[in-house]
Amino acid sequence: MAVTINTDECIGCGVCVDECPQEALSVDGVCTVDADACIDCGSCIDQCPVEAISA
């Protein structure tokens, strides 16, 4: 199961992309998740400054 991005709250800062060890996140305006690559490690959740990512 991949993490979930609240696109209404995401500011597209890209901090989560830099933290993802699987390169499962990308930003094109807002963050998106490649569900096949995400391993639910939670690294991105802790780094999101607006708490737009959840498990």
HELIX and SHEET records of a PDB file:
HELIX    1   1 VAL A   15  GLU A   19  1                                   5    
HELIX    2   2 SER A   43  GLN A   47  1                                   5    
SHEET    1   A 2 THR A   4  ILE A   5  0                                        
SHEET    2   A 2 ILE A  53  SER A  54 -1                                        
SHEET    1   B 2 LEU A  25  VAL A  27  0                                        
SHEET    2   B 2 CYS A  31  VAL A  33 -1                                        
END                                                                             
